[in-house]
Structure formats: structure tokens, C-alpha cells
């Protein structure tokens, strides 16, 4: 069906505008970290927010009040969890992954690759994406808490302060 009347279109315009405004208010209250995707938990919340917004816009079965409540709940819980994890570092490991060193001084680290579940092909791809044609020029490659691979050139290692506390 190409067109079923103006009512669904007007509903989308009204619910979309109201949802957008409430999301802006909630994000202003909870802060920029809410969409930062710093780890898998943040990424999951971001995906869920998109799903709630999409459902609110396209489904007449979900009221705007229900969608706004769901948005507020997710962002509120994320805010509380982030505050608790910051206040109680011992709980951090239960909710977030730790960065894993998978290359150090140009050599692939089997244990790190196993923990990160990364193969040689992915390591080489990340090195190429970082502009390195020779793995020997890579000082460190880290699987970050959000799943991205950070590549630090051997010539940029400096005092290795950013690697402090990481297992190799």
C-alpha cells in the first residue's frame, strides 16, 4: 500500500518531534557519554535507543508516553551504572571488558589474540588500516573495550604511558 491517509503521517510527525525533543532533554541531563559507545554496554544501549525510536515512529501500538519512559529508563540506568562503576572500580570488570594488547613491538601476541578472539588476518588488516605496511613498524595494537583495534606506531610509543596497566 502506497498511501493509507494522512493520519499515520501526522502521527509520525508528532511522535517523531516529541521523541526527538525528549531524547535531547534526557541526553542533556545524562551527558554526552550516553552515546559515546565506550564499551559494549554503551553500544548496546545506543542500539536499543534507536530501536525504541524506530518503533515509536512506525508502530501505532506503542504510545509516545511508553516510548519516552523506555528512553528515560535506558539512559537513566546507563547513567546510574556508569556512576556506580566509576565509584566502585572493583565492579568494573563485571560490566565492561578490559583492553587487550594483541601486538607488542611488531610481534603478534598469541595469548592476547586468543583473549580478544582475533586472528592474524584481522591484525594485519588493522595494521594496514592504520597505514602500516610492515608489522614491525607497529609498536602496539590494542583491542579496546568498544571492540575497536587501536594501532600505535613504534615511533610513537614514547613512554608507553597509554599502555600502563594493560596485560600483554
GUDOBA-992553 format. One line per 8 residues: number of its first residue (from 1); their letters; for each residue z, y, x of N, C-alpha, C, CB. Coordinates in pm, whole numbers. Glycine has a CB too. Layout:
BEGIN
NUM> A> Z:Y:X:Z:Y:X:Z:Y:X:Z:Y:X  ...
//
This chain:
BEGIN
1> XXXXXXXX> 0:-116:84:0:0:0:0:124:90:122:-1:-96  -91:214:65:-106:334:148:-13:447:104:-249:382:143  13:456:-24:93:568:-72:166:525:-199:5:693:-99  297:543:-200:375:500:-317:447:617:-383:476:393:-277  399:736:-359:459:854:-420:533:939:-319:553:813:-530  578:1053:-365:647:1148:-276:794:1116:-255:634:1286:-331  856:1042:-346:1000:1015:-335:1039:952:-200:1044:924:-447  971:846:-155:1008:788:-25:989:887:91:927:662:1
9> XXXXXXXX> 886:968:84:860:1064:191:969:1171:193:722:1129:173  1006:1219:76:1113:1320:68:1244:1261:118:1129:1373:-77  1272:1135:82:1394:1068:129:1395:1059:281:1406:928:66  1283:1020:340:1275:1010:486:1299:1146:549:1138:955:529  1239:1250:494:1258:1385:550:1404:1429:541:1169:1485:476  1467:1405:427:1607:1447:410:1702:1363:494:1646:1437:262  1688:1231:485:1776:1142:561:1752:1159:711:1754:995:519  1627:1173:751:1596:1193:893:1658:1320:948:1447:1196:915
17> XXXXXXXX> 1646:1428:874:1704:1556:918:1856:1547:924:1661:1670:824  1917:1493:818:2063:1481:815:2113:1388:926:2110:1429:678  2045:1277:948:2085:1182:1053:2072:1245:1191:1999:1055:1046  1965:1318:1212:1945:1386:1339:2057:1486:1364:1808:1458:1342  2091:1564:1264:2197:1664:1279:2333:1600:1304:2204:1753:1156  2366:1494:1231:2495:1428:1253:2499:1362:1390:2521:1323:1143  2386:1307:1435:2381:1248:1568:2404:1354:1675:2245:1178:1591  2343:1471:1659:2366:1580:1754:2513:1620:1759:2281:1702:1716
25> XXXXXXXX> 2576:1630:1644:2718:1668:1639:2803:1562:1708:2764:1688:1492  2779:1435:1675:2858:1327:1734:2836:1321:1885:2822:1192:1670  2712:1336:1930:2683:1333:2074:2748:1451:2144:2533:1335:2099  2754:1563:2079:2819:1681:2138:2968:1654:2156:2798:1807:2048  3028:1586:2060:3170:1553:2068:3197:1446:2173:3222:1507:1931  3116:1340:2174:3142:1228:2265:3088:1250:2406:3081:1102:2209  2994:1340:2423:2945:1372:2556:2815:1303:2592:3047:1337:2657  2755:1350:2700:2623:1303:2743:2624:1158:2786:2573:1389:2857
33> XXXXXXXX> 2738:1105:2827:2746:968:2874:2703:870:2765:2886:935:2921  2716:910:2640:2684:821:2528:2543:765:2535:2703:893:2398  2450:838:2594:2312:791:2605:2270:768:2749:2219:891:2541  2366:762:2840:2334:757:2982:2283:621:3030:2454:794:3061  2312:514:2956:2271:380:2997:2318:346:3138:2118:367:2989  2447:372:3165:2503:345:3296:2527:196:3319:2631:421:3314  2539:120:3213:2559:-24:3225:2503:-92:3101:2710:-58:3245  2515:-223:3097:2457:-299:2985:2522:-260:2852:2473:-449:3008
41> XXXXXXXX> 2651:-230:2854:2722:-189:2732:2662:-59:2678:2873:-171:2760  2641:40:2764:2581:167:2722:2440:145:2668:2578:266:2839  2365:61:2735:2228:33:2693:2226:-31:2554:2157:-59:2795  2317:-125:2532:2326:-192:2403:2360:-94:2292:2431:-303:2408  2452:-2:2318:2488:99:2219:2368:188:2189:2608:184:2268  2293:227:2291:2175:311:2271:2072:241:2183:2112:348:2407  2049:112:2208:1955:34:2126:2006:26:1982:1936:-108:2185  2136:2:1966:2193:-9:1831:2181:124:1756:2341:-52:1840
49> XXXXXXXX> 2200:236:1826:2185:367:1762:2043:384:1710:2219:481:1862  1946:346:1790:1806:355:1747:1779:267:1627:1714:316:1860  1838:149:1626:1820:58:1513:1881:115:1385:1883:-78:1545  1999:173:1398:2064:235:1281:1979:350:1228:2206:285:1317  1931:434:1318:1848:547:1274:1719:498:1207:1813:637:1393  1656:399:1265:1532:346:1208:1557:287:1069:1470:240:1300  1666:213:1056:1699:154:926:1730:262:824:1817:58:940  1806:364:866:1840:474:774:1715:545:724:1934:574:843
57> XXXXXXXX> 1617:560:813:1495:631:775:1404:549:685:1419:670:899  1399:419:707:1298:339:639:1349:251:527:1230:253:738  1480:237:513:1534:149:410:1615:228:307:1621:40:473  1573:220:185:1647:287:77:1777:213:47:1560:295:-51  1794:93:101:1916:15:78:2036:67:156:1893:-130:114  2012:145:261:2120:199:343:2137:346:311:2092:177:494  2254:382:264:2278:523:231:2296:604:358:2402:538:139  2275:735:346:2293:822:461:2438:818:507:2252:965:427
65> XXXXXXXX> 2533:814:414:2675:810:449:2707:684:530:2763:816:323  2648:571:492:2670:447:567:2611:457:707:2607:328:492  2492:513:718:2429:530:849:2511:624:936:2285:583:835  2557:735:880:2638:831:956:2769:766:1002:2668:957:872  2828:684:915:2951:613:951:2925:516:1065:3009:538:830  2815:443:1058:2780:347:1163:2755:418:1296:2656:266:1123  2683:530:1292:2659:608:1415:2790:655:1474:2567:729:1386  2875:712:1390:3004:762:1436:3092:651:1492:3077:831:1324
73> XXXXXXXX> 3091:536:1425:3170:423:1472:3126:376:1609:3162:309:1372  2996:354:1626:2945:307:1756:2976:405:1868:2795:284:1748  2945:532:1846:2969:631:1951:3118:652:1974:2903:763:1914  3197:645:1869:3342:657:1884:3400:543:1964:3409:664:1749  3357:420:1933:3405:304:2008:3361:311:2154:3353:175:1945  3238:354:2177:3190:367:2314:3275:468:2391:3042:407:2317  3307:578:2326:3390:682:2387:3528:626:2422:3403:804:2292  3590:556:2328:3723:500:2350:3720:397:2462:3778:436:2220
81> XXXXXXXX> 3622:307:2459:3612:204:2563:3593:269:2700:3496:107:2532  3507:369:2709:3484:438:2838:3613:503:2888:3373:544:2824  3688:565:2799:3815:629:2838:3917:525:2885:3874:710:2721  3926:415:2813:4021:309:2850:3982:249:2984:4026:199:2741  3854:222:3005:3810:163:3131:3834:258:3248:3663:126:3124  3821:386:3223:3848:484:3329:3997:491:3359:3796:624:3288  4080:480:3255:4225:488:3273:4285:359:3328:4291:523:3141  4223:246:3297:4276:116:3340:4167:41:3417:4326:31:3217
89> XXXXXXXX> 4151:72:3546:4043:10:3625:4046:-143:3626:4050:59:3767  4162:-203:3606:4171:-349:3607:4089:-412:3494:4317:-393:3595  4066:-337:3387:3988:-389:3274:3838:-370:3293:4031:-321:3147  3798:-291:3391:3657:-255:3409:3567:-377:3426:3642:-164:3528  3613:-475:3501:3532:-594:3526:3503:-675:3401:3600:-681:3626  3590:-666:3301:3570:-740:3177:3458:-681:3093:3698:-745:3097  3434:-551:3106:3336:-483:3020:3207:-446:3091:3397:-360:2961  3212:-432:3221:3093:-389:3293:3068:-478:3414:3106:-242:3337
97> XXXXXXXX> 2944:-489:3452:2907:-565:3571:2933:-480:3695:2757:-608:3565  2943:-546:3808:2958:-476:3935:2823:-471:4004:3064:-545:4025  2798:-366:4081:2674:-362:4160:2673:-478:4260:2659:-226:4233  2554:-529:4289:2541:-642:4382:2438:-606:4488:2500:-773:4306  2477:-620:4615:2385:-596:4726:2297:-720:4739:2462:-566:4860  2165:-701:4735:2074:-816:4746:1988:-811:4872:1984:-822:4623  1981:-693:4935:1916:-680:5066:2004:-590:5151:1769:-621:5053  2028:-633:5274:2101:-550:5369:2031:-559:5504:2252:-595:5381
105> XXXXXXXX> 2003:-443:5560:1938:-434:5691:1810:-516:5697:2034:-479:5801  1730:-508:5591:1600:-573:5589:1600:-721:5559:1535:-552:5716  1718:-779:5536:1727:-923:5509:1774:-948:5366:1821:-991:5609  1705:-1040:5300:1747:-1079:5165:1877:-1159:5176:1637:-1162:5093  1970:-1130:5086:2098:-1200:5084:2097:-1301:4970:2217:-1099:5069  2092:-1429:5007:2081:-1536:4907:2193:-1530:4803:2083:-1672:4976  2316:-1509:4847:2429:-1506:4753:2415:-1389:4655:2562:-1494:4830  2379:-1273:4705:2360:-1157:4618:2245:-1178:4520:2334:-1032:4700
113> XXXXXXXX> 2137:-1237:4569:2021:-1264:4482:2058:-1365:4374:1902:-1315:4566  2139:-1464:4411:2182:-1564:4313:2271:-1498:4206:2259:-1679:4384  2367:-1416:4250:2457:-1349:4154:2381:-1255:4061:2565:-1270:4229  2279:-1187:4115:2201:-1093:4034:2088:-1162:3959:2143:-983:4124  2068:-1291:3989:1959:-1369:3928:1824:-1301:3951:1983:-1387:3777  1801:-1270:4078:1678:-1203:4121:1608:-1291:4224:1707:-1060:4179  1478:-1305:4211:1401:-1384:4305:1334:-1298:4411:1296:-1465:4232  1275:-1366:4508:1208:-1294:4617:1098:-1203:4566:1150:-1393:4717
121> XXXXXXXX> 1024:-1248:4466:914:-1166:4413:965:-1034:4357:838:-1244:4303  1079:-1037:4286:1135:-913:4232:1186:-821:4342:1249:-944:4134  1244:-880:4446:1292:-800:4559:1175:-730:4627:1369:-889:4661  1068:-805:4651:951:-746:4715:887:-639:4626:847:-855:4749  883:-663:4496:828:-564:4403:911:-435:4406:824:-620:4260  1043:-448:4406:1129:-329:4410:1109:-253:4541:1277:-368:4393  1092:-325:4651:1068:-260:4780:936:-183:4775:1066:-364:4895  833:-246:4721:703:-178:4709:714:-56:4618:596:-274:4655
129> XXXXXXXX> 784:-72:4505:801:41:4412:876:156:4478:876:-5:4287  963:123:4573:1037:226:4647:956:286:4761:1165:168:4700  833:238:4779:747:293:4883:757:223:5017:778:436:4901  809:100:5017:826:28:5143:728:-88:5151:970:-24:5157  650:-91:5257:557:-200:5281:618:-309:5366:432:-148:5347  728:-279:5432:795:-374:5520:941:-383:5477:783:-331:5669  985:-503:5441:1124:-522:5400:1221:-484:5511:1146:-667:5358  1175:-490:5635:1258:-450:5748:1295:-302:5745:1187:-481:5877
137> XXXXXXXX> 1220:-222:5671:1249:-78:5659:1350:-49:5548:1122:-1:5633  1392:-153:5475:1490:-135:5367:1630:-156:5425:1462:-235:5249  1711:-53:5417:1849:-63:5464:1936:-139:5366:1907:75:5489  1915:-113:5237:1992:-183:5134:1917:-178:5002:2133:-121:5118  1932:-284:4926:1882:-289:4788:1998:-339:4704:1753:-381:4774  2025:-267:4596:2140:-298:4513:2096:-316:4368:2246:-189:4524  2142:-424:4305:2127:-440:4160:2242:-361:4100:2128:-595:4114  2208:-251:4032:2310:-161:3977:2364:-216:3845:2251:-21:3955
145> XXXXXXXX> 2470:-154:3795:2535:-202:3674:2445:-194:3551:2661:-123:3649  2341:-110:3557:2249:-98:3443:2127:-188:3458:2204:46:3427  2125:-271:3565:2015:-364:3585:1901:-312:3671:1961:-404:3455  1906:-185:3710:1800:-132:3795:1826:-171:3941:1791:22:3781  1719:-171:4019:1731:-200:4161:1718:-70:4239:1624:-303:4207  1824:-33:4310:1821:86:4395:1780:43:4535:1959:159:4398  1689:118:4595:1642:86:4729:1673:204:4820:1489:54:4730  1745:175:4929:1780:278:5027:1711:241:5158:1936:291:5046
153> XXXXXXXX> 1632:333:5210:1562:308:5335:1658:299:5452:1460:416:5361  1621:221:5553:1705:204:5671:1734:338:5738:1640:109:5771  1635:428:5735:1653:559:5799:1741:653:5716:1518:623:5823  1776:614:5594:1857:700:5507:1997:643:5484:1788:719:5373  2035:543:5561:2164:477:5538:2284:565:5573:2171:349:5619  2271:652:5670:2381:741:5705:2509:664:5733:2405:841:5594  2620:711:5675:2750:646:5699:2776:530:5602:2862:748:5687  2679:497:5521:2686:386:5425:2796:407:5320:2711:255:5499
161> XXXXXXXX> 2832:531:5297:2938:563:5202:2908:518:5060:2962:710:5201  2781:517:5021:2748:474:4885:2759:323:4868:2606:519:4849  2770:250:4979:2783:105:4972:2929:61:4980:2704:39:5084  3018:156:4993:3160:126:5008:3212:47:4888:3241:256:5025  3282:-61:4916:3340:-142:4811:3247:-245:4750:3389:-55:4704  3122:-250:4795:3028:-348:4741:3033:-475:4824:2885:-292:4738  3028:-589:4755:3019:-717:4826:2878:-734:4876:3060:-835:4734  2864:-796:4992:2728:-818:5042:2693:-962:5046:2711:-760:5178
//
